[in-house]
Amino acid sequence: AESQKGTPPPFALETPMKVLQGQEALKKLQVNGSKVTLRQILKQVNRPILVNLWATWCPPCIEEFPSIEYLNRQLNETDPTLPFLISISVDENERDIRKFYNTLNFEPSLIVLHDIDGEISRAFGTVKFPETHLVSVEGRLLHKWVGPQNWLSNEVIQKLSSLH
């Protein structure tokens, strides 16, 4: 169902997800625990979040991964008003994610949460991966990208700057 303008969509902001990677980054935000919610992260960063939904069984997701990793590094090092990136894997098994990481020639810095039951992706209405949502501090959808993006393109960076 399409939500009315101004009304937050029914995102699963309160759904606890296991933290697979990025516990140190979350601790710096004073978000502790082996499970966290998007609401907790939004509250602590006090800026929009970019939620990237992906899976290791998705070739476009794997293709996009280095670009989204680099974007994460850029966002963390530059303007603190730009969105905060959260990566959510919809893989059934976290071993698959760890195996994928072992194939990379870099150490990912992304915060990776695990949507093991697909609850978050269903709440976001995601049917095609990767999909990325820009969510306001209030929990409203500001923009949605379907399919892989070049996260380093000027077009994407300008869009991120203009939407928050």
Secondary structure as GFF3:
##gff-version 3
##sequence-region A 1 164
A	DSSP	beta_strand	17	21	.	.	.	ID=ss1
A	DSSP	alpha_helix	23	28	.	.	.	ID=ss2
A	DSSP	beta_strand	35	36	.	.	.	ID=ss3
A	DSSP	alpha_helix	38	45	.	.	.	ID=ss4
A	DSSP	beta_strand	49	54	.	.	.	ID=ss5
A	DSSP	alpha_helix	59	77	.	.	.	ID=ss6
A	DSSP	beta_strand	84	89	.	.	.	ID=ss7
A	DSSP	alpha_helix	94	102	.	.	.	ID=ss8
A	DSSP	beta_strand	112	114	.	.	.	ID=ss9
A	DSSP	alpha_helix	119	124	.	.	.	ID=ss10
A	DSSP	beta_strand	131	135	.	.	.	ID=ss11
A	DSSP	beta_strand	141	146	.	.	.	ID=ss12
A	DSSP	alpha_helix	154	163	.	.	.	ID=ss13
###
